[in-house]
Amino acid sequence: MKATIKISMLLALCYFVFGISNVNAQEATKTETFKVYGNCEMCKEHIEGALKKKDGVLKKEWSPKTKMLTVTYDPSKITLTQIKQKIADVGYDTDEIHAKDETYSKLHKCCQYDRAKK
C-alpha cells in the first residue's frame, strides 16, 4: 500500500513538473509577421529554407501574394534581427535589412523583384 502511494505521488510530481515545463516552453516563443520581397514559389523555398529549426525557428510561412512572412521562433536562441539577416544573406530584402547587391544579382531571374531605393 505504501509503495502504491509513493508511486502515485511520484507520478503526480512528474506530471506537474513536465506540465509546467511545457507551458513555459510555449510562452518562450514569439510569432512575428513582416515584409520580405520576392516573387514566386522558388523565392518561398529560398526564404523559408534560410530559417532552420536548429537556429531556433519553429515555424515559417511566406506568401508570394502578400510578400509577408510569419515566423515563430525561440528568442533565447535567435533574434528577429538575426532572422531578417539570414533572409538577406540569401538575397531577399526585408522591411529592415537589404540583401547585398552581389547576393541579389545571383538570384534566378524570376526571383529578382523590383527593389526599393536604399
N, C-alpha and C positions, 0 to 999 in steps of 0.2 A: 504494500500500500504506500509506504514512504517513497519507494522507487518511482511509483506512478505519479505521485505528487511532484517529485523532483523533476521528472521528465516533462510533465505538463508545464511547470514553471519555467524550465529551460526553453521549451518551445515557445512559450508566450514571450519571453525575453528576446529570443531570436527574431520573432515576428515583429516586435516593437522596434528593435534596433534596425533591422533591414527595411522596415516600412518607413522609418524616419529618413534613412539614408536615401531611399528612392525619391521621397518628397524633396529633399534638399537638392538632389541631382536635377530634378525638373526645374526647381526655382533658380538654379545656377545657369540656365541657358537664356539666351536673348534671341529675339527674332527682329530683324530689320528689313526694310524694303527700300531700295534706292535704284536710280537710273544707271544702266550700263548700255552703252551704244553698241549696236551690232545689227545684223540684217536677217539672218537665216538660221536654219536648224544646225548647220555646221558651226555657226557662231555659238549657238546654245551649247553644243558639245564642248567647245573650247572654254567658254566662260565657266560652265559648271565643272568641267574637268580640272580647272585650275584650283578648285577648292576641294581639299581632301579631308576625310574623316579623321585621319591621324593627326591633322593640324588643329582639330577642334571644331570643324564644320560638320554639323549633324544633318542638315537638310539644305538643299539649294534648288531653286526653280526660277529660271529666266524665261521670260516671254518675248519672242521675237516681235509680237504685235505691239505690246506696250513698252518694250525696252526696259522693263522693271525686273529686278532680281529680288527675290525674297530668300533670305538666308537665316537659318537657325544655327547658332554657334555657342560654344562654351567660352565665355570671356576670360576664364582663368587660363586658357590655352592660346587664344588669338584675339586680337582687337579688330574692330570694324575697319580701322585704317589699314591694318595688315591684310585683311580680306580684299579691300579695294586695290591694294598694291599688287597682290597676287593676280588679280584680273588684269591690271595694267601691264604686268610683266608678260602676259601672253598676247598683248596687242590691243586691248579694248579699253576705251576711256570710260571712266565712271563720272558721277556727278562732282567728284572732288579731285581725282587723280587721273592725269592724262598718261597714256602709253607713250613710250618713246617713239619718235617718228620712224626710226630704224626697225623697231619691232612691228609697228603698224604696217609698214610697207611690205613686210613678209607675209601678211595675211593673204589668203586666197582672194582673188578679185571680187568674188561675190560677197565677201565678208568686209570689204573696205567701204565703210559707211562714210557719210558726209561728216567731217569733223568740225566741231565748233572752233572758232578762233580762240587762241590761248590768251 
